[in-house]
């Protein structure tokens, strides 16, 4: 009896894209995009608006 069984992982096949414009869009959307995080003078305004909305809901 064999106790050392090896299983292959699944193989993922990508369907061909026939539309070149769609292929370009898919490649562009897969590109890494930077995350923009704003801090400083604008952040206090946002935090204050959230706090006011929370207080309004509690009342």
PDBQT receptor file of N, H, CA, C and O in Angstrom, charges set to zero:
ATOM      1  N   UNK A   1       0.844  -1.186   0.000  1.00  0.00    +0.000 N 
ATOM      2  CA  UNK A   1       0.000   0.000   0.000  1.00  0.00    +0.000 C 
ATOM      3  C   UNK A   1       0.883   1.242   0.000  1.00  0.00    +0.000 C 
ATOM      4  O   UNK A   1       1.841   1.338   0.767  1.00  0.00    +0.000 OA
ATOM      5  N   UNK A   2       0.554   2.165  -0.849  1.00  0.00    +0.000 N 
ATOM      6  H   UNK A   2      -0.225   2.086  -1.472  1.00  0.00    +0.000 HD
ATOM      7  CA  UNK A   2       1.337   3.392  -0.952  1.00  0.00    +0.000 C 
ATOM      8  C   UNK A   2       0.820   4.422   0.052  1.00  0.00    +0.000 C 
ATOM      9  O   UNK A   2      -0.373   4.725   0.074  1.00  0.00    +0.000 OA
ATOM     10  N   UNK A   3       1.706   4.955   0.870  1.00  0.00    +0.000 N 
ATOM     11  H   UNK A   3       2.675   4.709   0.851  1.00  0.00    +0.000 HD
ATOM     12  CA  UNK A   3       1.322   5.977   1.841  1.00  0.00    +0.000 C 
ATOM     13  C   UNK A   3       1.798   7.359   1.439  1.00  0.00    +0.000 C 
ATOM     14  O   UNK A   3       1.480   8.352   2.094  1.00  0.00    +0.000 OA
ATOM     15  N   UNK A   4       2.543   7.417   0.382  1.00  0.00    +0.000 N 
ATOM     16  H   UNK A   4       2.801   6.610  -0.151  1.00  0.00    +0.000 HD
ATOM     17  CA  UNK A   4       3.127   8.676  -0.057  1.00  0.00    +0.000 C 
ATOM     18  C   UNK A   4       2.432   9.146  -1.336  1.00  0.00    +0.000 C 
ATOM     19  O   UNK A   4       2.992   9.020  -2.426  1.00  0.00    +0.000 OA
ATOM     20  N   UNK A   5       1.220   9.684  -1.210  1.00  0.00    +0.000 N 
ATOM     21  H   UNK A   5       0.766   9.786  -0.325  1.00  0.00    +0.000 HD
ATOM     22  CA  UNK A   5       0.474  10.130  -2.387  1.00  0.00    +0.000 C 
ATOM     23  C   UNK A   5       0.767  11.601  -2.667  1.00  0.00    +0.000 C 
ATOM     24  O   UNK A   5       0.758  12.433  -1.760  1.00  0.00    +0.000 OA
ATOM     25  N   UNK A   6       1.020  11.896  -3.904  1.00  0.00    +0.000 N 
ATOM     26  H   UNK A   6       1.028  11.220  -4.640  1.00  0.00    +0.000 HD
ATOM     27  CA  UNK A   6       1.284  13.272  -4.322  1.00  0.00    +0.000 C 
ATOM     28  C   UNK A   6       0.141  13.704  -5.231  1.00  0.00    +0.000 C 
ATOM     29  O   UNK A   6      -0.154  13.040  -6.225  1.00  0.00    +0.000 OA
ATOM     30  N   UNK A   7      -0.493  14.802  -4.894  1.00  0.00    +0.000 N 
ATOM     31  H   UNK A   7      -0.254  15.341  -4.086  1.00  0.00    +0.000 HD
ATOM     32  CA  UNK A   7      -1.583  15.323  -5.713  1.00  0.00    +0.000 C 
ATOM     33  C   UNK A   7      -1.103  16.559  -6.456  1.00  0.00    +0.000 C 
ATOM     34  O   UNK A   7      -0.417  17.418  -5.901  1.00  0.00    +0.000 OA
ATOM     35  N   UNK A   8      -1.475  16.624  -7.707  1.00  0.00    +0.000 N 
ATOM     36  H   UNK A   8      -2.032  15.927  -8.158  1.00  0.00    +0.000 HD
ATOM     37  CA  UNK A   8      -1.157  17.824  -8.477  1.00  0.00    +0.000 C 
ATOM     38  C   UNK A   8      -2.177  18.899  -8.161  1.00  0.00    +0.000 C 
ATOM     39  O   UNK A   8      -3.346  18.604  -7.911  1.00  0.00    +0.000 OA
ATOM     40  N   UNK A   9      -1.733  20.146  -8.172  1.00  0.00    +0.000 N 
ATOM     41  H   UNK A   9      -0.784  20.386  -8.375  1.00  0.00    +0.000 HD
ATOM     42  CA  UNK A   9      -2.677  21.237  -7.941  1.00  0.00    +0.000 C 
ATOM     43  C   UNK A   9      -3.466  21.495  -9.220  1.00  0.00    +0.000 C 
ATOM     44  O   UNK A   9      -3.098  21.024 -10.296  1.00  0.00    +0.000 OA
ATOM     45  N   UNK A  10      -4.528  22.230  -9.092  1.00  0.00    +0.000 N 
ATOM     46  H   UNK A  10      -4.827  22.613  -8.218  1.00  0.00    +0.000 HD
ATOM     47  CA  UNK A  10      -5.378  22.536 -10.241  1.00  0.00    +0.000 C 
ATOM     48  C   UNK A  10      -4.630  23.415 -11.233  1.00  0.00    +0.000 C 
ATOM     49  O   UNK A  10      -3.783  24.224 -10.856  1.00  0.00    +0.000 OA
ATOM     50  N   UNK A  11      -4.951  23.247 -12.466  1.00  0.00    +0.000 N 
ATOM     51  H   UNK A  11      -5.640  22.590 -12.773  1.00  0.00    +0.000 HD
ATOM     52  CA  UNK A  11      -4.367  24.079 -13.514  1.00  0.00    +0.000 C 
ATOM     53  C   UNK A  11      -5.419  25.077 -13.957  1.00  0.00    +0.000 C 
ATOM     54  O   UNK A  11      -6.565  24.705 -14.211  1.00  0.00    +0.000 OA
ATOM     55  N   UNK A  12      -5.038  26.335 -14.049  1.00  0.00    +0.000 N 
ATOM     56  H   UNK A  12      -4.108  26.637 -13.842  1.00  0.00    +0.000 HD
ATOM     57  CA  UNK A  12      -5.954  27.396 -14.448  1.00  0.00    +0.000 C 
ATOM     58  C   UNK A  12      -5.610  27.801 -15.870  1.00  0.00    +0.000 C 
ATOM     59  O   UNK A  12      -4.480  28.184 -16.175  1.00  0.00    +0.000 OA
ATOM     60  N   UNK A  13      -6.599  27.706 -16.718  1.00  0.00    +0.000 N 
ATOM     61  H   UNK A  13      -7.516  27.394 -16.471  1.00  0.00    +0.000 HD
ATOM     62  CA  UNK A  13      -6.423  28.083 -18.103  1.00  0.00    +0.000 C 
ATOM     63  C   UNK A  13      -7.162  29.396 -18.359  1.00  0.00    +0.000 C 
ATOM     64  O   UNK A  13      -8.316  29.554 -17.962  1.00  0.00    +0.000 OA
ATOM     65  N   UNK A  14      -6.494  30.327 -19.021  1.00  0.00    +0.000 N 
ATOM     66  H   UNK A  14      -5.557  30.199 -19.344  1.00  0.00    +0.000 HD
ATOM     67  CA  UNK A  14      -7.114  31.601 -19.343  1.00  0.00    +0.000 C 
ATOM     68  C   UNK A  14      -7.667  31.529 -20.758  1.00  0.00    +0.000 C 
ATOM     69  O   UNK A  14      -6.971  31.130 -21.691  1.00  0.00    +0.000 OA
ATOM     70  N   UNK A  15      -8.919  31.917 -20.902  1.00  0.00    +0.000 N 
ATOM     71  H   UNK A  15      -9.484  32.241 -20.144  1.00  0.00    +0.000 HD
ATOM     72  CA  UNK A  15      -9.528  31.907 -22.217  1.00  0.00    +0.000 C 
ATOM     73  C   UNK A  15      -8.905  32.997 -23.077  1.00  0.00    +0.000 C 
ATOM     74  O   UNK A  15      -8.606  34.076 -22.566  1.00  0.00    +0.000 OA
ATOM     75  N   UNK A  16      -8.704  32.753 -24.346  1.00  0.00    +0.000 N 
ATOM     76  H   UNK A  16      -8.947  31.876 -24.761  1.00  0.00    +0.000 HD
ATOM     77  CA  UNK A  16      -8.114  33.771 -25.216  1.00  0.00    +0.000 C 
ATOM     78  C   UNK A  16      -9.071  34.943 -25.423  1.00  0.00    +0.000 C 
ATOM     79  O   UNK A  16     -10.283  34.763 -25.541  1.00  0.00    +0.000 OA
ATOM     80  N   UNK A  17      -8.506  36.129 -25.462  1.00  0.00    +0.000 N 
ATOM     81  H   UNK A  17      -7.521  36.274 -25.366  1.00  0.00    +0.000 HD
ATOM     82  CA  UNK A  17      -9.290  37.330 -25.708  1.00  0.00    +0.000 C 
ATOM     83  C   UNK A  17      -9.083  37.708 -27.161  1.00  0.00    +0.000 C 
ATOM     84  O   UNK A  17      -7.955  37.935 -27.598  1.00  0.00    +0.000 OA
ATOM     85  N   UNK A  18     -10.171  37.775 -27.904  1.00  0.00    +0.000 N 
ATOM     86  H   UNK A  18     -11.087  37.591 -27.548  1.00  0.00    +0.000 HD
ATOM     87  CA  UNK A  18     -10.048  38.044 -29.335  1.00  0.00    +0.000 C 
ATOM     88  C   UNK A  18     -10.079  39.530 -29.651  1.00  0.00    +0.000 C 
ATOM     89  O   UNK A  18      -9.581  39.953 -30.695  1.00  0.00    +0.000 OA
ATOM     90  N   UNK A  19     -10.651  40.314 -28.771  1.00  0.00    +0.000 N 
ATOM     91  H   UNK A  19     -11.056  39.970 -27.924  1.00  0.00    +0.000 HD
ATOM     92  CA  UNK A  19     -10.740  41.749 -29.002  1.00  0.00    +0.000 C 
ATOM     93  C   UNK A  19      -9.482  42.399 -28.420  1.00  0.00    +0.000 C 
ATOM     94  O   UNK A  19      -9.271  42.345 -27.209  1.00  0.00    +0.000 OA
ATOM     95  N   UNK A  20      -8.655  43.004 -29.254  1.00  0.00    +0.000 N 
ATOM     96  H   UNK A  20      -8.827  43.047 -30.238  1.00  0.00    +0.000 HD
ATOM     97  CA  UNK A  20      -7.395  43.585 -28.799  1.00  0.00    +0.000 C 
ATOM     98  C   UNK A  20      -7.609  44.751 -27.837  1.00  0.00    +0.000 C 
ATOM     99  O   UNK A  20      -6.829  44.938 -26.903  1.00  0.00    +0.000 OA
ATOM    100  N   UNK A  21      -8.668  45.535 -28.064  1.00  0.00    +0.000 N 
ATOM    101  H   UNK A  21      -9.301  45.383 -28.822  1.00  0.00    +0.000 HD
ATOM    102  CA  UNK A  21      -8.961  46.654 -27.162  1.00  0.00    +0.000 C 
ATOM    103  C   UNK A  21      -9.301  46.118 -25.782  1.00  0.00    +0.000 C 
ATOM    104  O   UNK A  21      -8.835  46.658 -24.779  1.00  0.00    +0.000 OA
ATOM    105  N   UNK A  22     -10.111  45.059 -25.712  1.00  0.00    +0.000 N 
ATOM    106  H   UNK A  22     -10.489  44.620 -26.527  1.00  0.00    +0.000 HD
ATOM    107  CA  UNK A  22     -10.492  44.449 -24.433  1.00  0.00    +0.000 C 
ATOM    108  C   UNK A  22      -9.257  43.872 -23.739  1.00  0.00    +0.000 C 
ATOM    109  O   UNK A  22      -9.120  43.984 -22.521  1.00  0.00    +0.000 OA
ATOM    110  N   UNK A  23      -8.365  43.261 -24.506  1.00  0.00    +0.000 N 
ATOM    111  H   UNK A  23      -8.476  43.170 -25.496  1.00  0.00    +0.000 HD
ATOM    112  CA  UNK A  23      -7.130  42.716 -23.947  1.00  0.00    +0.000 C 
ATOM    113  C   UNK A  23      -6.297  43.830 -23.319  1.00  0.00    +0.000 C 
ATOM    114  O   UNK A  23      -5.762  43.659 -22.223  1.00  0.00    +0.000 OA
ATOM    115  N   UNK A  24      -6.182  44.966 -24.001  1.00  0.00    +0.000 N 
ATOM    116  H   UNK A  24      -6.616  45.104 -24.891  1.00  0.00    +0.000 HD
ATOM    117  CA  UNK A  24      -5.427  46.094 -23.473  1.00  0.00    +0.000 C 
ATOM    118  C   UNK A  24      -6.070  46.617 -22.188  1.00  0.00    +0.000 C 
ATOM    119  O   UNK A  24      -5.367  46.935 -21.228  1.00  0.00    +0.000 OA
ATOM    120  N   UNK A  25      -7.406  46.708 -22.164  1.00  0.00    +0.000 N 
ATOM    121  H   UNK A  25      -7.977  46.450 -22.943  1.00  0.00    +0.000 HD
ATOM    122  CA  UNK A  25      -8.108  47.173 -20.966  1.00  0.00    +0.000 C 
ATOM    123  C   UNK A  25      -7.886  46.232 -19.793  1.00  0.00    +0.000 C 
ATOM    124  O   UNK A  25      -7.702  46.678 -18.661  1.00  0.00    +0.000 OA
ATOM    125  N   UNK A  26      -7.902  44.932 -20.063  1.00  0.00    +0.000 N 
ATOM    126  H   UNK A  26      -8.051  44.570 -20.983  1.00  0.00    +0.000 HD
ATOM    127  CA  UNK A  26      -7.685  43.952 -18.996  1.00  0.00    +0.000 C 
ATOM    128  C   UNK A  26      -6.270  44.077 -18.427  1.00  0.00    +0.000 C 
ATOM    129  O   UNK A  26      -6.077  44.004 -17.214  1.00  0.00    +0.000 OA
ATOM    130  N   UNK A  27      -5.300  44.263 -19.294  1.00  0.00    +0.000 N 
ATOM    131  H   UNK A  27      -5.458  44.322 -20.280  1.00  0.00    +0.000 HD
ATOM    132  CA  UNK A  27      -3.913  44.401 -18.832  1.00  0.00    +0.000 C 
ATOM    133  C   UNK A  27      -3.716  45.688 -18.037  1.00  0.00    +0.000 C 
ATOM    134  O   UNK A  27      -2.999  45.702 -17.036  1.00  0.00    +0.000 OA
ATOM    135  N   UNK A  28      -4.361  46.780 -18.490  1.00  0.00    +0.000 N 
ATOM    136  H   UNK A  28      -4.944  46.769 -19.303  1.00  0.00    +0.000 HD
ATOM    137  CA  UNK A  28      -4.254  48.052 -17.789  1.00  0.00    +0.000 C 
ATOM    138  C   UNK A  28      -4.910  47.986 -16.414  1.00  0.00    +0.000 C 
ATOM    139  O   UNK A  28      -4.392  48.548 -15.450  1.00  0.00    +0.000 OA
ATOM    140  N   UNK A  29      -6.047  47.303 -16.323  1.00  0.00    +0.000 N 
ATOM    141  H   UNK A  29      -6.468  46.846 -17.107  1.00  0.00    +0.000 HD
ATOM    142  CA  UNK A  29      -6.746  47.213 -15.044  1.00  0.00    +0.000 C 
ATOM    143  C   UNK A  29      -6.002  46.321 -14.062  1.00  0.00    +0.000 C 
ATOM    144  O   UNK A  29      -6.165  46.468 -12.851  1.00  0.00    +0.000 OA
ATOM    145  N   UNK A  30      -5.192  45.402 -14.561  1.00  0.00    +0.000 N 
ATOM    146  H   UNK A  30      -5.060  45.282 -15.545  1.00  0.00    +0.000 HD
ATOM    147  CA  UNK A  30      -4.445  44.499 -13.691  1.00  0.00    +0.000 C 
ATOM    148  C   UNK A  30      -3.170  45.156 -13.158  1.00  0.00    +0.000 C 
ATOM    149  O   UNK A  30      -2.546  44.634 -12.234  1.00  0.00    +0.000 OA
ATOM    150  N   UNK A  31      -2.783  46.287 -13.729  1.00  0.00    +0.000 N 
ATOM    151  H   UNK A  31      -3.290  46.711 -14.480  1.00  0.00    +0.000 HD
ATOM    152  CA  UNK A  31      -1.569  46.971 -13.293  1.00  0.00    +0.000 C 
ATOM    153  C   UNK A  31      -1.748  47.499 -11.867  1.00  0.00    +0.000 C 
ATOM    154  O   UNK A  31      -2.853  47.850 -11.455  1.00  0.00    +0.000 OA
ATOM    155  N   UNK A  32      -0.665  47.548 -11.143  1.00  0.00    +0.000 N 
ATOM    156  H   UNK A  32       0.233  47.263 -11.479  1.00  0.00    +0.000 HD
ATOM    157  CA  UNK A  32      -0.705  48.047  -9.768  1.00  0.00    +0.000 C 
ATOM    158  C   UNK A  32      -0.926  49.550  -9.798  1.00  0.00    +0.000 C 
ATOM    159  O   UNK A  32      -0.225  50.286 -10.492  1.00  0.00    +0.000 OA
ATOM    160  N   UNK A  33      -1.906  49.986  -9.038  1.00  0.00    +0.000 N 
ATOM    161  H   UNK A  33      -2.475  49.388  -8.475  1.00  0.00    +0.000 HD
ATOM    162  CA  UNK A  33      -2.224  51.407  -8.983  1.00  0.00    +0.000 C 
ATOM    163  C   UNK A  33      -1.871  51.932  -7.603  1.00  0.00    +0.000 C 
ATOM    164  O   UNK A  33      -2.081  51.236  -6.609  1.00  0.00    +0.000 OA
ATOM    165  N   UNK A  34      -1.342  53.138  -7.520  1.00  0.00    +0.000 N 
ATOM    166  H   UNK A  34      -1.172  53.703  -8.327  1.00  0.00    +0.000 HD
ATOM    167  CA  UNK A  34      -0.955  53.670  -6.214  1.00  0.00    +0.000 C 
ATOM    168  C   UNK A  34      -2.167  53.979  -5.336  1.00  0.00    +0.000 C 
ATOM    169  O   UNK A  34      -3.232  54.354  -5.827  1.00  0.00    +0.000 OA
ATOM    170  N   UNK A  35      -1.982  53.817  -4.057  1.00  0.00    +0.000 N 
ATOM    171  H   UNK A  35      -1.118  53.512  -3.658  1.00  0.00    +0.000 HD
ATOM    172  CA  UNK A  35      -3.024  54.160  -3.087  1.00  0.00    +0.000 C 
ATOM    173  C   UNK A  35      -2.738  55.571  -2.609  1.00  0.00    +0.000 C 
ATOM    174  O   UNK A  35      -1.627  55.868  -2.170  1.00  0.00    +0.000 OA
ATOM    175  N   UNK A  36      -3.728  56.437  -2.693  1.00  0.00    +0.000 N 
ATOM    176  H   UNK A  36      -4.630  56.196  -3.050  1.00  0.00    +0.000 HD
ATOM    177  CA  UNK A  36      -3.548  57.829  -2.286  1.00  0.00    +0.000 C 
ATOM    178  C   UNK A  36      -4.210  58.018  -0.935  1.00  0.00    +0.000 C 
ATOM    179  O   UNK A  36      -5.409  57.788  -0.780  1.00  0.00    +0.000 OA
ATOM    180  N   UNK A  37      -3.431  58.433   0.028  1.00  0.00    +0.000 N 
ATOM    181  H   UNK A  37      -2.457  58.620  -0.097  1.00  0.00    +0.000 HD
ATOM    182  CA  UNK A  37      -3.931  58.674   1.369  1.00  0.00    +0.000 C 
ATOM    183  C   UNK A  37      -3.653  60.123   1.706  1.00  0.00    +0.000 C 
ATOM    184  O   UNK A  37      -2.501  60.556   1.747  1.00  0.00    +0.000 OA
ATOM    185  N   UNK A  38      -4.704  60.856   1.943  1.00  0.00    +0.000 N 
ATOM    186  H   UNK A  38      -5.639  60.504   1.910  1.00  0.00    +0.000 HD
ATOM    187  CA  UNK A  38      -4.544  62.267   2.259  1.00  0.00    +0.000 C 
ATOM    188  C   UNK A  38      -4.486  62.442   3.771  1.00  0.00    +0.000 C 
ATOM    189  O   UNK A  38      -5.258  61.837   4.514  1.00  0.00    +0.000 OA
ATOM    190  N   UNK A  39      -3.582  63.260   4.193  1.00  0.00    +0.000 N 
ATOM    191  H   UNK A  39      -2.955  63.752   3.589  1.00  0.00    +0.000 HD
ATOM    192  CA  UNK A  39      -3.504  63.578   5.611  1.00  0.00    +0.000 C 
ATOM    193  C   UNK A  39      -3.175  65.058   5.743  1.00  0.00    +0.000 C 
ATOM    194  O   UNK A  39      -2.770  65.711   4.781  1.00  0.00    +0.000 OA
ATOM    195  N   UNK A  40      -3.353  65.558   6.921  1.00  0.00    +0.000 N 
ATOM    196  H   UNK A  40      -3.681  65.027   7.702  1.00  0.00    +0.000 HD
ATOM    197  CA  UNK A  40      -3.050  66.962   7.129  1.00  0.00    +0.000 C 
ATOM    198  C   UNK A  40      -4.309  67.774   7.332  1.00  0.00    +0.000 C 
ATOM    199  O   UNK A  40      -5.230  67.342   8.025  1.00  0.00    +0.000 OA
ATOM    200  N   UNK A  41      -4.352  68.948   6.730  1.00  0.00    +0.000 N 
ATOM    201  H   UNK A  41      -3.604  69.299   6.167  1.00  0.00    +0.000 HD
ATOM    202  CA  UNK A  41      -5.452  69.889   6.953  1.00  0.00    +0.000 C 
ATOM    203  C   UNK A  41      -6.803  69.325   6.525  1.00  0.00    +0.000 C 
ATOM    204  O   UNK A  41      -7.811  69.609   7.172  1.00  0.00    +0.000 OA
ATOM    205  N   UNK A  42      -6.853  68.540   5.464  1.00  0.00    +0.000 N 
ATOM    206  H   UNK A  42      -6.034  68.309   4.939  1.00  0.00    +0.000 HD
ATOM    207  CA  UNK A  42      -8.134  68.031   4.978  1.00  0.00    +0.000 C 
ATOM    208  C   UNK A  42      -8.661  66.897   5.846  1.00  0.00    +0.000 C 
ATOM    209  O   UNK A  42      -9.874  66.692   5.899  1.00  0.00    +0.000 OA
ATOM    210  N   UNK A  43      -7.800  66.157   6.525  1.00  0.00    +0.000 N 
ATOM    211  H   UNK A  43      -6.815  66.323   6.482  1.00  0.00    +0.000 HD
ATOM    212  CA  UNK A  43      -8.260  64.992   7.274  1.00  0.00    +0.000 C 
ATOM    213  C   UNK A  43      -9.095  65.380   8.495  1.00  0.00    +0.000 C 
ATOM    214  O   UNK A  43     -10.028  64.655   8.843  1.00  0.00    +0.000 OA
ATOM    215  N   UNK A  44      -8.793  66.489   9.149  1.00  0.00    +0.000 N 
ATOM    216  H   UNK A  44      -8.035  67.078   8.866  1.00  0.00    +0.000 HD
ATOM    217  CA  UNK A  44      -9.573  66.873  10.330  1.00  0.00    +0.000 C 
ATOM    218  C   UNK A  44     -11.009  67.178   9.940  1.00  0.00    +0.000 C 
ATOM    219  O   UNK A  44     -11.936  66.908  10.703  1.00  0.00    +0.000 OA
ATOM    220  N   UNK A  45     -11.194  67.743   8.743  1.00  0.00    +0.000 N 
ATOM    221  H   UNK A  45     -10.441  67.963   8.123  1.00  0.00    +0.000 HD
ATOM    222  CA  UNK A  45     -12.535  68.074   8.276  1.00  0.00    +0.000 C 
ATOM    223  C   UNK A  45     -13.362  66.800   8.086  1.00  0.00    +0.000 C 
ATOM    224  O   UNK A  45     -14.528  66.744   8.478  1.00  0.00    +0.000 OA
ATOM    225  N   UNK A  46     -12.758  65.795   7.491  1.00  0.00    +0.000 N 
ATOM    226  H   UNK A  46     -11.811  65.840   7.173  1.00  0.00    +0.000 HD
ATOM    227  CA  UNK A  46     -13.430  64.529   7.260  1.00  0.00    +0.000 C 
ATOM    228  C   UNK A  46     -13.762  63.840   8.588  1.00  0.00    +0.000 C 
ATOM    229  O   UNK A  46     -14.873  63.343   8.770  1.00  0.00    +0.000 OA
ATOM    230  N   UNK A  47     -12.816  63.814   9.497  1.00  0.00    +0.000 N 
ATOM    231  H   UNK A  47     -11.913  64.218   9.349  1.00  0.00    +0.000 HD
ATOM    232  CA  UNK A  47     -13.039  63.196  10.804  1.00  0.00    +0.000 C 
ATOM    233  C   UNK A  47     -14.144  63.926  11.574  1.00  0.00    +0.000 C 
ATOM    234  O   UNK A  47     -14.958  63.282  12.235  1.00  0.00    +0.000 OA
ATOM    235  N   UNK A  48     -14.183  65.229  11.499  1.00  0.00    +0.000 N 
ATOM    236  H   UNK A  48     -13.522  65.752  10.962  1.00  0.00    +0.000 HD
ATOM    237  CA  UNK A  48     -15.217  66.019  12.173  1.00  0.00    +0.000 C 
ATOM    238  C   UNK A  48     -16.593  65.718  11.573  1.00  0.00    +0.000 C 
ATOM    239  O   UNK A  48     -17.572  65.600  12.310  1.00  0.00    +0.000 OA
ATOM    240  N   UNK A  49     -16.678  65.596  10.260  1.00  0.00    +0.000 N 
ATOM    241  H   UNK A  49     -15.883  65.692   9.661  1.00  0.00    +0.000 HD
ATOM    242  CA  UNK A  49     -17.946  65.281   9.605  1.00  0.00    +0.000 C 
ATOM    243  C   UNK A  49     -18.447  63.897  10.024  1.00  0.00    +0.000 C 
ATOM    244  O   UNK A  49     -19.646  63.712  10.229  1.00  0.00    +0.000 OA
ATOM    245  N   UNK A  50     -17.556  62.944  10.151  1.00  0.00    +0.000 N 
ATOM    246  H   UNK A  50     -16.582  63.094   9.985  1.00  0.00    +0.000 HD
ATOM    247  CA  UNK A  50     -17.941  61.602  10.601  1.00  0.00    +0.000 C 
ATOM    248  C   UNK A  50     -18.439  61.654  12.036  1.00  0.00    +0.000 C 
ATOM    249  O   UNK A  50     -19.449  61.035  12.369  1.00  0.00    +0.000 OA
ATOM    250  N   UNK A  51     -17.731  62.392  12.889  1.00  0.00    +0.000 N 
ATOM    251  H   UNK A  51     -16.910  62.895  12.619  1.00  0.00    +0.000 HD
ATOM    252  CA  UNK A  51     -18.127  62.502  14.299  1.00  0.00    +0.000 C 
ATOM    253  C   UNK A  51     -19.511  63.139  14.409  1.00  0.00    +0.000 C 
ATOM    254  O   UNK A  51     -20.349  62.666  15.177  1.00  0.00    +0.000 OA
ATOM    255  N   UNK A  52     -19.760  64.208  13.649  1.00  0.00    +0.000 N 
ATOM    256  H   UNK A  52     -19.079  64.592  13.025  1.00  0.00    +0.000 HD
ATOM    257  CA  UNK A  52     -21.060  64.872  13.680  1.00  0.00    +0.000 C 
ATOM    258  C   UNK A  52     -22.171  63.936  13.188  1.00  0.00    +0.000 C 
ATOM    259  O   UNK A  52     -23.268  63.935  13.746  1.00  0.00    +0.000 OA
ATOM    260  N   UNK A  53     -21.899  63.155  12.163  1.00  0.00    +0.000 N 
ATOM    261  H   UNK A  53     -21.008  63.156  11.709  1.00  0.00    +0.000 HD
ATOM    262  CA  UNK A  53     -22.908  62.224  11.654  1.00  0.00    +0.000 C 
ATOM    263  C   UNK A  53     -23.217  61.147  12.683  1.00  0.00    +0.000 C 
ATOM    264  O   UNK A  53     -24.372  60.749  12.834  1.00  0.00    +0.000 OA
ATOM    265  N   UNK A  54     -22.190  60.667  13.397  1.00  0.00    +0.000 N 
ATOM    266  H   UNK A  54     -21.252  60.990  13.274  1.00  0.00    +0.000 HD
ATOM    267  CA  UNK A  54     -22.413  59.664  14.441  1.00  0.00    +0.000 C 
ATOM    268  C   UNK A  54     -23.250  60.234  15.576  1.00  0.00    +0.000 C 
ATOM    269  O   UNK A  54     -24.140  59.557  16.091  1.00  0.00    +0.000 OA
ATOM    270  N   UNK A  55     -22.972  61.471  15.970  1.00  0.00    +0.000 N 
ATOM    271  H   UNK A  55     -22.248  62.021  15.551  1.00  0.00    +0.000 HD
ATOM    272  CA  UNK A  55     -23.738  62.105  17.045  1.00  0.00    +0.000 C 
ATOM    273  C   UNK A  55     -25.192  62.322  16.631  1.00  0.00    +0.000 C 
ATOM    274  O   UNK A  55     -26.103  62.158  17.442  1.00  0.00    +0.000 OA
ATOM    275  N   UNK A  56     -25.406  62.691  15.372  1.00  0.00    +0.000 N 
ATOM    276  H   UNK A  56     -24.666  62.825  14.713  1.00  0.00    +0.000 HD
ATOM    277  CA  UNK A  56     -26.763  62.927  14.878  1.00  0.00    +0.000 C 
ATOM    278  C   UNK A  56     -27.574  61.620  14.883  1.00  0.00    +0.000 C 
ATOM    279  O   UNK A  56     -28.773  61.642  15.160  1.00  0.00    +0.000 OA
ATOM    280  N   UNK A  57     -26.934  60.497  14.583  1.00  0.00    +0.000 N 
ATOM    281  H   UNK A  57     -25.960  60.480  14.358  1.00  0.00    +0.000 HD
ATOM    282  CA  UNK A  57     -27.607  59.211  14.581  1.00  0.00    +0.000 C 
ATOM    283  C   UNK A  57     -27.971  58.776  16.007  1.00  0.00    +0.000 C 
ATOM    284  O   UNK A  57     -28.999  58.129  16.210  1.00  0.00    +0.000 OA
ATOM    285  N   UNK A  58     -27.148  59.122  16.983  1.00  0.00    +0.000 N 
ATOM    286  H   UNK A  58     -26.313  59.648  16.819  1.00  0.00    +0.000 HD
ATOM    287  CA  UNK A  58     -27.384  58.729  18.368  1.00  0.00    +0.000 C 
ATOM    288  C   UNK A  58     -28.555  59.496  18.981  1.00  0.00    +0.000 C 
ATOM    289  O   UNK A  58     -29.199  59.001  19.906  1.00  0.00    +0.000 OA
ATOM    290  N   UNK A  59     -28.835  60.689  18.481  1.00  0.00    +0.000 N 
ATOM    291  H   UNK A  59     -28.312  61.091  17.729  1.00  0.00    +0.000 HD
ATOM    292  CA  UNK A  59     -29.884  61.525  19.061  1.00  0.00    +0.000 C 
ATOM    293  C   UNK A  59     -31.241  61.174  18.557  1.00  0.00    +0.000 C 
ATOM    294  O   UNK A  59     -32.227  61.794  18.956  1.00  0.00    +0.000 OA
TER     295      UNK A  59
